[in-house]
Amino acid sequence: MQRWLRKLHRWLGLFFCGLLLFYCVTGIALNHRRAFGYFTDRLRAVYPLAAPVDTSEIAKVIDRLAAMTGEDRPPTVVKITPDGKVALLYGSHGVVTYTFSPGVAEVQRVEKRARQPWFRLNRFHKAVRTHPLWLLLADVTALCLLVVAVTGLFIFRYRRLDWWLLITGCLLLAAGVVLL
């Protein structure tokens, strides 16, 4: 039995080594996505206005802005901060955002564009809007990695330190899940 577990552990480990490395690298990138600018580039432009904006009449401001910039649809979200700054978000997650402040005669436009290849790798890692076959491959890979981890537990002879490390690691994982 132990010989069979060693073969299964080795074969699955070697076969899925590439996918394991992919998930490790993209997982690290996801943990530090702020350092990568959330995998998007922000293109900024400033439009001068003829007169400062009065934010009390937001509907007129939106119409004026649409005429000036060529936006043919209403904003998805309108944000107004306590200091009177207005942000008009167009598209999903504010792909295009127009920002202006009361008393300032300019509008700032920020357009988000996906930074490749990071954005695509991020989607693959999370299996978001990907082909069902990719999702199936991700699930099979996760199950096979689970088998590799479990078979690895049974093919070694453990010493006292090994048991201590295994139990401590499991307790730390459990504490992290409960506390975070």
N, CA, C and O of each residue as an XYZ file, in Angstrom:
720
protein
N       0.828     -1.202      0.000
C       0.000      0.000      0.000
C       0.868      1.259      0.000
O       0.594      2.211     -0.732
N       1.916      1.256      0.827
C       2.757      2.441      0.904
C       3.484      2.678     -0.419
O       3.705      3.825     -0.807
N       3.850      1.618     -1.102
C       4.511      1.758     -2.407
C       3.557      2.395     -3.420
O       3.957      3.267     -4.191
N       2.308      1.960     -3.416
C       1.301      2.520     -4.319
C       1.087      3.998     -4.005
O       0.979      4.799     -4.934
N       1.022      4.396     -2.717
C       0.857      5.798     -2.342
C       2.048      6.632     -2.790
O       1.877      7.780     -3.201
N       3.253      6.073     -2.717
C       4.437      6.799     -3.177
C       4.353      7.079     -4.676
O       4.664      8.181     -5.127
N       3.927      6.062     -5.449
C       3.795      6.257     -6.902
C       2.725      7.290     -7.222
O       2.945      8.174     -8.049
N       1.562      7.186     -6.572
C       0.489      8.140     -6.798
C       0.940      9.554     -6.425
O       0.679     10.512     -7.153
N       1.608      9.669     -5.302
C       2.115     10.966     -4.839
C       3.099     11.541     -5.861
O       3.024     12.722     -6.198
N       3.993     10.732     -6.339
C       5.003     11.201     -7.291
C       4.374     11.576     -8.624
O       4.668     12.649     -9.152
N       3.523     10.732     -9.181
C       2.942     10.982    -10.490
C       2.057     12.227    -10.484
O       2.175     13.087    -11.357
N       1.171     12.314     -9.494
C       0.303     13.492     -9.433
C       1.121     14.752     -9.166
O       0.843     15.809     -9.734
N       2.125     14.641     -8.305
C       2.968     15.796     -8.003
C       3.703     16.303     -9.219
O       3.760     17.510     -9.452
N       4.269     15.394    -10.002
C       4.987     15.805    -11.213
C       4.038     16.333    -12.286
O       4.337     17.317    -12.964
N       2.902     15.674    -12.431
C       1.951     16.083    -13.462
C       1.397     17.481    -13.206
O       1.244     18.270    -14.139
N       1.100     17.785    -11.959
C       0.474     19.060    -11.632
C       1.459     20.111    -11.131
O       1.041     21.141    -10.601
N       2.735     19.873    -11.286
C       3.753     20.815    -10.817
C       3.601     22.185    -11.489
O       3.693     23.213    -10.817
N       3.371     22.210    -12.798
C       3.221     23.480    -13.521
C       2.025     24.283    -13.034
O       2.122     25.490    -12.816
N       0.889     23.599    -12.865
C      -0.294     24.304    -12.369
C      -0.104     24.775    -10.931
O      -0.577     25.847    -10.555
N       0.577     23.984    -10.143
C       0.857     24.381     -8.772
C       1.705     25.646     -8.751
O       1.426     26.571     -7.987
N       2.735     25.690     -9.584
C       3.572     26.893     -9.665
C       2.755     28.096    -10.141
O       2.926     29.203     -9.631
N       1.866     27.880    -11.120
C       0.992     28.954    -11.603
C       0.140     29.505    -10.469
O       0.066     30.720    -10.285
N      -0.502     28.629     -9.710
C      -1.352     29.089     -8.624
C      -0.550     29.754     -7.505
O      -1.039     30.680     -6.859
N       0.650     29.300     -7.280
C       1.500     29.946     -6.267
C       1.867     31.360     -6.688
O       1.740     32.297     -5.899
N       2.321     31.522     -7.924
C       2.754     32.847     -8.404
C       1.577     33.805     -8.495
O       1.673     34.944     -8.039
N       0.466     33.360     -9.081
C      -0.684     34.260     -9.189
C      -1.305     34.527     -7.816
O      -1.847     35.608     -7.585
N      -1.234     33.566     -6.916
C      -1.735     33.797     -5.556
C      -0.922     34.854     -4.837
O      -1.480     35.697     -4.134
N       0.396     34.818     -5.005
C       1.245     35.863     -4.408
C       0.912     37.214     -5.030
O       0.829     38.220     -4.325
N       0.723     37.240     -6.338
C       0.361     38.501     -6.998
C      -0.981     39.021     -6.485
O      -1.146     40.227     -6.304
N      -1.937     38.127     -6.249
C      -3.235     38.551     -5.716
C      -3.102     39.096     -4.297
O      -3.785     40.051     -3.930
N      -2.234     38.497     -3.511
C      -2.031     38.983     -2.150
C      -1.439     40.388     -2.131
O      -1.617     41.126     -1.162
N      -0.746     40.755     -3.184
C      -0.091     42.062     -3.246
C      -0.592     42.881     -4.434
O       0.178     43.623     -5.044
N      -1.884     42.749     -4.765
C      -2.420     43.435     -5.946
C      -2.345     44.944     -5.837
O      -2.319     45.627     -6.861
N      -2.309     45.487     -4.632
C      -2.152     46.940     -4.484
C      -0.805     47.384     -5.073
O      -0.718     48.449     -5.683
N       0.235     46.575     -4.892
C       1.560     46.903     -5.443
C       1.541     46.874     -6.969
O       2.360     47.534     -7.608
N       0.621     46.119     -7.555
C       0.500     46.044     -9.012
C      -0.572     46.991     -9.539
O      -0.972     46.882    -10.698
N      -1.044     47.915     -8.709
C      -2.068     48.862     -9.154
C      -3.388     48.193     -9.461
O      -4.127     48.633    -10.342
N      -3.687     47.124     -8.733
C      -4.928     46.368     -8.920
C      -5.084     45.885    -10.357
O      -6.200     45.699    -10.843
N      -3.949     45.683    -11.034
C      -3.913     45.137    -12.378
C      -4.622     46.025    -13.398
O      -5.072     45.542    -14.438
N      -4.723     47.317    -13.103
C      -5.322     48.255    -14.051
C      -4.442     49.485    -14.181
O      -3.761     49.882    -13.234
N      -4.463     50.078    -15.353
C      -3.819     51.365    -15.578
C      -4.908     52.423    -15.581
O      -6.012     52.183    -16.070
N      -4.604     53.583    -15.042
C      -5.574     54.670    -15.006
C      -5.070     55.803    -15.898
O      -4.041     56.419    -15.621
N      -5.814     56.063    -16.970
C      -5.476     57.128    -17.899
C      -6.229     58.384    -17.475
O      -7.458     58.383    -17.415
N      -5.498     59.448    -17.184
C      -6.109     60.668    -16.667
C      -6.120     61.766    -17.727
O      -5.182     61.904    -18.513
N      -7.207     62.547    -17.730
C      -7.326     63.712    -18.597
C      -8.091     64.779    -17.833
O      -8.951     64.459    -17.012
N      -7.788     66.039    -18.093
C      -8.457     67.149    -17.414
C      -9.122     68.015    -18.471
O      -8.500     68.397    -19.462
N     -10.414     68.325    -18.242
C     -11.176     69.183    -19.143
C     -11.453     70.507    -18.442
O     -12.022     70.508    -17.350
N     -11.068     71.636    -19.039
C     -11.412     72.928    -18.417
C     -12.885     73.255    -18.650
O     -13.437     72.962    -19.711
N     -13.504     73.860    -17.658
C     -14.899     74.291    -17.765
C     -14.940     75.800    -17.927
O     -14.020     76.507    -17.514
N     -16.016     76.286    -18.531
C     -16.155     77.723    -18.724
C     -16.381     78.437    -17.397
O     -15.950     79.577    -17.220
N     -17.049     77.775    -16.475
C     -17.343     78.376    -15.169
C     -17.309     77.280    -14.118
O     -17.481     76.104    -14.438
N     -17.087     77.662    -12.852
C     -17.116     76.665    -11.788
C     -18.467     75.961    -11.717
O     -19.492     76.513    -12.117
N     -18.450     74.744    -11.207
C     -19.639     73.906    -11.149
C     -20.394     74.152     -9.853
O     -19.798     74.236     -8.779
N     -21.722     74.269     -9.967
C     -22.592     74.343     -8.802
C     -23.161     72.936     -8.600
O     -24.017     72.497     -9.367
N     -22.695     72.243     -7.587
C     -23.077     70.843     -7.411
C     -24.481     70.652     -6.860
O     -24.929     69.513     -6.725
N     -25.175     71.701     -6.543
C     -26.523     71.551     -6.008
C     -27.505     71.106     -7.090
O     -28.548     70.531     -6.780
N     -27.187     71.361     -8.327
C     -28.066     70.945     -9.422
C     -27.344     69.877    -10.238
O     -26.881     70.128    -11.351
N     -27.259     68.691     -9.664
C     -26.444     67.628    -10.232
C     -26.962     67.161    -11.593
O     -26.162     66.790    -12.451
N     -28.264     67.171    -11.807
C     -28.811     66.718    -13.095
C     -28.334     67.619    -14.230
O     -27.978     67.132    -15.303
N     -28.326     68.928    -13.996
C     -27.846     69.850    -15.027
C     -26.351     69.652    -15.279
O     -25.876     69.750    -16.410
N     -25.625     69.371    -14.201
C     -24.178     69.139    -14.336
C     -23.920     67.896    -15.171
O     -23.027     67.887    -16.018
N     -24.696     66.849    -14.936
C     -24.523     65.608    -15.702
C     -24.824     65.856    -17.174
O     -24.100     65.376    -18.046
N     -25.895     66.608    -17.456
C     -26.227     66.927    -18.850
C     -25.120     67.752    -19.503
O     -24.742     67.496    -20.646
N     -24.601     68.745    -18.773
C     -23.518     69.581    -19.298
C     -22.270     68.754    -19.584
O     -21.618     68.922    -20.614
N     -21.952     67.860    -18.654
C     -20.784     67.003    -18.810
C     -20.957     66.043    -19.983
O     -20.013     65.812    -20.738
N     -22.163     65.481    -20.142
C     -22.431     64.569    -21.256
C     -22.272     65.290    -22.590
O     -21.720     64.726    -23.535
N     -22.749     66.526    -22.677
C     -22.611     67.289    -23.912
C     -21.144     67.594    -24.210
O     -20.732     67.600    -25.370
N     -20.362     67.845    -23.170
C     -18.959     68.210    -23.360
C     -18.090     66.997    -23.698
O     -17.187     67.101    -24.528
N     -18.350     65.850    -23.067
C     -17.466     64.692    -23.214
C     -17.978     63.669    -24.210
O     -17.218     62.796    -24.628
N     -19.235     63.747    -24.600
C     -19.780     62.781    -25.545
C     -20.324     61.520    -24.904
O     -20.633     60.561    -25.612
N     -20.450     61.492    -23.575
C     -21.045     60.323    -22.902
C     -22.531     60.287    -23.255
O     -23.261     61.244    -22.999
N     -22.971     59.178    -23.843
C     -24.360     59.080    -24.280
C     -25.251     58.310    -23.307
O     -26.423     58.073    -23.602
N     -24.719     57.921    -22.165
C     -25.496     57.160    -21.179
C     -25.377     57.850    -19.825
O     -24.415     58.578    -19.581
N     -26.338     57.627    -18.955
C     -26.230     58.231    -17.614
C     -25.179     57.496    -16.786
O     -24.871     56.339    -17.071
N     -24.628     58.148    -15.770
C     -23.632     57.473    -14.938
C     -24.258     56.322    -14.150
O     -25.432     56.365    -13.781
N     -23.440     55.286    -13.903
C     -23.890     54.145    -13.125
C     -24.010     54.521    -11.660
O     -24.957     54.115    -10.986
N     -23.043     55.304    -11.159
C     -23.010     55.718     -9.762
C     -22.646     57.197     -9.706
O     -21.795     57.668    -10.461
N     -23.302     57.923     -8.803
C     -22.945     59.314     -8.527
C     -22.542     59.380     -7.059
O     -23.341     59.071     -6.175
N     -21.288     59.787     -6.801
C     -20.790     59.908     -5.432
C     -20.576     61.385     -5.124
O     -19.970     62.114     -5.909
N     -21.082     61.813     -3.971
C     -20.859     63.182     -3.513
C     -20.273     63.103     -2.107
O     -20.901     62.561     -1.198
N     -19.078     63.641     -1.932
C     -18.404     63.608     -0.632
C     -18.887     64.772      0.225
O     -19.484     65.712     -0.300
N     -18.642     64.729      1.525
C     -19.082     65.821      2.404
C     -18.509     67.191      2.015
O     -19.140     68.218      2.267
N     -17.328     67.209      1.408
C     -16.753     68.508      1.011
C     -17.285     68.989     -0.333
O     -16.837     70.020     -0.835
N     -18.242     68.256     -0.934
C     -18.878     68.700     -2.159
C     -18.271     68.140     -3.434
O     -18.763     68.434     -4.523
N     -17.224     67.348     -3.331
C     -16.592     66.759     -4.514
C     -17.537     65.712     -5.108
O     -18.101     64.898     -4.377
N     -17.708     65.732     -6.428
C     -18.642     64.847     -7.114
C     -17.859     63.919     -8.040
O     -16.971     64.358     -8.771
N     -18.201     62.631     -7.999
C     -17.610     61.642     -8.902
C     -18.741     60.935     -9.633
O     -19.655     60.399     -9.007
N     -18.676     60.937    -10.943
C     -19.642     60.245    -11.776
C     -18.960     59.007    -12.338
O     -17.989     59.123    -13.086
N     -19.451     57.827    -11.988
C     -18.837     56.572    -12.413
C     -19.667     55.962    -13.528
O     -20.876     55.775    -13.388
N     -19.012     55.658    -14.627
C     -19.655     55.048    -15.788
C     -19.137     53.630    -15.946
O     -17.935     53.392    -15.821
N     -20.025     52.687    -16.218
C     -19.629     51.306    -16.448
C     -19.435     50.548    -15.146
O     -19.585     51.092    -14.053
N     -19.098     49.279    -15.297
C     -18.898     48.406    -14.151
C     -17.667     48.827    -13.363
O     -16.588     48.981    -13.935
N     -17.815     49.013    -12.074
C     -16.720     49.390    -11.172
C     -16.061     50.709    -11.581
O     -14.871     50.907    -11.336
N     -16.816     51.600    -12.194
C     -16.269     52.906    -12.546
C     -15.136     52.829    -13.553
O     -14.059     53.378    -13.320
N     -15.370     52.149    -14.673
C     -14.348     52.050    -15.708
C     -13.930     53.445    -16.158
O     -12.747     53.705    -16.378
N     -14.906     54.340    -16.292
C     -14.620     55.748    -16.585
C     -15.226     56.569    -15.453
O     -16.397     56.398    -15.114
N     -14.430     57.455    -14.873
C     -14.884     58.291    -13.769
C     -14.586     59.753    -14.082
O     -13.474     60.102    -14.477
N     -15.598     60.601    -13.900
C     -15.420     62.045    -14.011
C     -15.525     62.629    -12.609
O     -16.483     62.346    -11.890
N     -14.550     63.441    -12.216
C     -14.523     64.020    -10.879
C     -14.389     65.527    -10.989
O     -13.597     66.040    -11.781
N     -15.180     66.234    -10.179
C     -15.054     67.692    -10.125
C     -15.416     68.184     -8.735
O     -16.135     67.514     -7.992
N     -14.918     69.343     -8.398
C     -15.148     69.951     -7.090
C     -15.873     71.269     -7.273
O     -15.730     71.918     -8.309
N     -16.657     71.677     -6.267
C     -17.330     72.978     -6.368
C     -16.303     74.111     -6.358
O     -15.337     74.091     -5.595
N     -16.532     75.079     -7.210
C     -15.637     76.236     -7.262
C     -14.399     76.020     -8.111
O     -13.602     76.945     -8.263
N     -14.209     74.849     -8.663
C     -13.058     74.571     -9.523
C     -13.569     74.401    -10.947
O     -14.527     73.666    -11.183
N     -12.939     75.069    -11.880
C     -13.421     75.078    -13.259
C     -12.715     74.025    -14.107
O     -12.177     74.335    -15.170
N     -12.720     72.784    -13.635
C     -12.173     71.697    -14.441
C     -12.773     70.370    -14.005
O     -13.205     70.204    -12.864
N     -12.788     69.439    -14.933
C     -13.276     68.085    -14.683
C     -12.131     67.129    -14.973
O     -11.463     67.241    -16.001
N     -11.907     66.194    -14.065
C     -10.853     65.195    -14.270
C     -11.500     63.891    -14.714
O     -12.445     63.414    -14.085
N     -10.994     63.325    -15.787
C     -11.496     62.055    -16.321
C     -10.440     60.992    -16.079
O      -9.271     61.183    -16.416
N     -10.857     59.849    -15.483
C      -9.956     58.728    -15.244
C     -10.586     57.495    -15.882
O     -11.720     57.126    -15.577
N      -9.825     56.870    -16.772
C     -10.293     55.644    -17.429
C      -9.392     54.498    -16.995
O      -8.166     54.591    -17.066
N     -10.021     53.416    -16.543
C      -9.264     52.240    -16.113
C      -9.145     51.268    -17.283
O     -10.128     50.948    -17.952
N      -7.923     50.811    -17.508
C      -7.687     49.792    -18.532
C      -6.942     48.632    -17.897
O      -6.036     48.831    -17.088
N      -7.326     47.438    -18.264
C      -6.717     46.234    -17.695
C      -5.240     46.164    -18.082
O      -4.885     46.317    -19.250
N      -4.393     45.931    -17.091
C      -2.955     45.785    -17.316
C      -2.661     44.306    -17.568
O      -2.818     43.466    -16.682
N      -2.237     44.011    -18.783
C      -1.975     42.621    -19.161
C      -0.500     42.299    -18.959
O       0.316     43.213    -19.080
N      -0.111     41.107    -18.670
C      -0.928     39.901    -18.537
C      -1.498     39.716    -17.135
O      -2.189     38.729    -16.882
N      -1.222     40.652    -16.211
C      -1.615     40.471    -14.806
C      -3.124     40.346    -14.639
O      -3.593     39.501    -13.877
N      -3.888     41.178    -15.344
C      -5.336     41.154    -15.190
C      -5.894     39.797    -15.612
O      -6.755     39.232    -14.939
N      -5.392     39.282    -16.735
C      -5.872     37.983    -17.219
C      -5.462     36.854    -16.268
O      -6.257     35.953    -15.999
N      -4.237     36.898    -15.762
C      -3.801     35.881    -14.794
C      -4.641     35.938    -13.522
O      -4.953     34.906    -12.928
N      -5.002     37.144    -13.110
C      -5.853     37.317    -11.939
C      -7.199     36.635    -12.165
O      -7.706     35.938    -11.286
N      -7.779     36.842    -13.359
C      -9.061     36.202    -13.663
C      -8.925     34.685    -13.715
O      -9.804     33.969    -13.235
N      -7.831     34.187    -14.292
C      -7.627     32.740    -14.326
C      -7.498     32.173    -12.923
O      -8.067     31.125    -12.617
N      -6.754     32.859    -12.076
C      -6.550     32.352    -10.720
C      -7.874     32.241     -9.974
O      -8.131     31.259     -9.278
N      -8.700     33.255    -10.131
C      -9.983     33.241     -9.432
C     -11.057     32.492    -10.205
O     -12.153     32.280     -9.685
N     -10.762     32.085    -11.444
C     -11.712     31.401    -12.327
C     -12.965     32.254    -12.521
O     -14.089     31.753    -12.476
N     -12.748     33.557    -12.740
C     -13.847     34.500    -12.952
C     -14.023     34.714    -14.454
O     -13.064     35.017    -15.164
N     -15.236     34.556    -14.918
C     -15.577     34.746    -16.329
C     -14.627     33.985    -17.243
O     -14.166     34.515    -18.254
N     -14.343     32.762    -16.888
C     -13.503     31.915    -17.719
C     -14.340     30.778    -18.279
O     -15.481     30.568    -17.868
N     -13.780     30.072    -19.190
C     -14.468     28.953    -19.821
C     -14.732     27.860    -18.772
O     -13.912     27.654    -17.878
N     -15.857     27.170    -18.875
C     -16.149     26.098    -17.910
C     -15.058     25.015    -17.857
O     -14.869     24.381    -16.819
N     -14.353     24.804    -18.955
C     -13.273     23.815    -18.938
C     -12.129     24.268    -18.027
O     -11.493     23.447    -17.366
N     -11.869     25.592    -17.996
C     -10.827     26.098    -17.100
C     -11.256     25.889    -15.649
O     -10.444     25.508    -14.805
N     -12.518     26.138    -15.366
C     -13.035     25.921    -14.017
C     -12.931     24.443    -13.632
O     -12.550     24.115    -12.509
N     -13.269     23.559    -14.567
C     -13.139     22.122    -14.314
C     -11.675     21.750    -14.067
O     -11.377     20.983    -13.152
N     -10.764     22.291    -14.879
C      -9.343     22.010    -14.697
C      -8.860     22.520    -13.338
O      -8.078     21.846    -12.667
N      -9.318     23.700    -12.931
C      -8.937     24.250    -11.626
C      -9.447     23.357    -10.491
O      -8.729     23.109     -9.522
N     -10.677     22.880    -10.611
C     -11.232     21.995     -9.581
C     -10.497     20.655     -9.524
O     -10.195     20.158     -8.439
N     -10.211     20.074    -10.682
C      -9.487     18.799    -10.721
C      -8.084     18.985    -10.149
O      -7.590     18.136     -9.408
N      -7.447     20.103    -10.499
C      -6.112     20.380     -9.966
C      -6.153     20.498     -8.449
O      -5.297     19.943     -7.759
N      -7.136     21.211     -7.928
C      -7.248     21.350     -6.474
C      -7.450     19.995     -5.803
O      -6.849     19.722     -4.764
N      -8.286     19.154     -6.384
C      -8.506     17.822     -5.815
C      -7.244     16.966     -5.882
O      -6.929     16.243     -4.938
N      -6.523     17.049     -6.998
C      -5.290     16.263     -7.126
C      -4.218     16.770     -6.166
O      -3.470     15.972     -5.600
N      -4.136     18.064     -5.977
C      -3.179     18.600     -5.005
C      -3.548     18.167     -3.591
O      -2.674     17.939     -2.755
N      -4.832     18.057     -3.333
C      -5.276     17.537     -2.044
C      -4.840     16.079     -1.867
O      -4.379     15.684     -0.797
N      -4.993     15.292     -2.927
C      -4.549     13.895     -2.876
C      -3.042     13.824     -2.664
O      -2.567     13.003     -1.879
N      -2.281     14.679     -3.356
C      -0.826     14.694     -3.190
C      -0.460     15.034     -1.747
O       0.423     14.408     -1.161
N      -1.139     16.021     -1.179
C      -0.845     16.404      0.205
C      -1.186     15.279      1.179
O      -0.414     14.989      2.093
N      -2.331     14.653      0.983
C      -2.745     13.588      1.899
C      -1.856     12.354      1.740
O      -1.458     11.748      2.735
N      -1.539     11.976      0.494
C      -0.659     10.813      0.322
C       0.729     11.101      0.867
O       1.409     10.193      1.344
N       1.156     12.355      0.801
C       2.443     12.724      1.384
C       2.464     12.511      2.887
O       3.516     12.232      3.463
N       1.323     12.638      3.518
C       1.248     12.403      4.960
C       1.445     10.932      5.322
O       1.904     10.617      6.420
N       1.101     10.035      4.400
C       1.145      8.612      4.713
C       2.406      7.889      4.232
O       2.614      6.728      4.585
N       3.246      8.545      3.439
C       4.397      7.822      2.900
C       5.670      8.029      3.706
O       6.694      7.413      3.410
N       5.623      8.871      4.700
C       6.816      9.130      5.504
C       6.697      8.480      6.878
O       5.599      8.232      7.376
N       7.851      8.213      7.474
C       7.889      7.780      8.871
C       8.151      9.029      9.688
O       9.128      9.739      9.451
N       7.290      9.296     10.640
C       7.369     10.546     11.393
C       8.178     10.400     12.682
O       8.130      9.380     13.370
N       8.922     11.470     12.973
C       9.606     11.599     14.252
C       8.807     12.584     15.102
O       7.822     13.156     14.636
N       9.229     12.776     16.330
C       8.509     13.658     17.239
C       8.423     15.087     16.673
O       7.359     15.702     16.741
N       9.500     15.615     16.126
C       9.504     16.966     15.558
C       8.521     17.070     14.393
O       7.837     18.084     14.248
N       8.447     16.033     13.564
C       7.522     16.034     12.433
C       6.073     16.164     12.904
O       5.306     16.955     12.355
N       5.705     15.384     13.924
C       4.349     15.474     14.475
C       4.090     16.856     15.054
O       3.011     17.423     14.879
N       5.084     17.388     15.740
C       4.933     18.711     16.347
C       4.705     19.769     15.261
O       3.834     20.625     15.411
N       5.473     19.720     14.179
C       5.317     20.679     13.080
C       3.962     20.522     12.394
O       3.310     21.517     12.078
N       3.536     19.289     12.162
C       2.255     19.035     11.509
C       1.096     19.561     12.356
O       0.212     20.244     11.839
N       1.094     19.250     13.635
C       0.011     19.693     14.524
C       0.026     21.208     14.681
O      -1.027     21.844     14.656
N       1.212     21.792     14.843
C       1.311     23.250     14.987
C       0.811     23.954     13.727
O       0.089     24.947     13.816
N       1.191     23.447     12.559
C       0.726     24.040     11.314
C      -0.783     23.973     11.163
O      -1.409     24.940     10.728
N      -1.369     22.844     11.516
C      -2.828     22.700     11.455
C      -3.517     23.624     12.446
O      -4.549     24.212     12.123
N      -2.969     23.762     13.636
C      -3.557     24.669     14.640
C      -3.458     26.125     14.191
O      -4.407     26.891     14.360
N      -2.321     26.509     13.625
C      -2.180     27.875     13.116
C      -3.163     28.159     11.981
O      -3.749     29.240     11.923
N      -3.343     27.206     11.093
C      -4.318     27.357     10.014
C      -5.730     27.509     10.580
O      -6.480     28.388     10.156
N      -6.087     26.656     11.531
C      -7.410     26.735     12.151
C      -7.606     28.066     12.867
O      -8.677     28.665     12.776
N      -6.586     28.533     13.576
C      -6.681     29.827     14.271
C      -6.838     30.958     13.278
O      -7.613     31.886     13.511
N      -6.108     30.894     12.166
C      -6.241     31.934     11.142
C      -7.617     31.976     10.532
O      -8.154     33.053     10.269
N      -8.199     30.807     10.302
C      -9.549     30.743      9.721
C     -10.571     31.303     10.699
O     -11.475     32.038     10.301
N     -10.433     30.961     11.976
C     -11.404     31.404     12.985
C     -11.245     32.908     13.276
O     -12.240     33.625     13.380
N     -10.010     33.379     13.405
C      -9.783     34.769     13.814
C      -9.896     35.772     12.681
O     -10.249     36.930     12.909
N      -9.607     35.348     11.486
C      -9.657     36.290     10.363
C     -10.927     36.104      9.643
O     -11.185     36.795      8.657
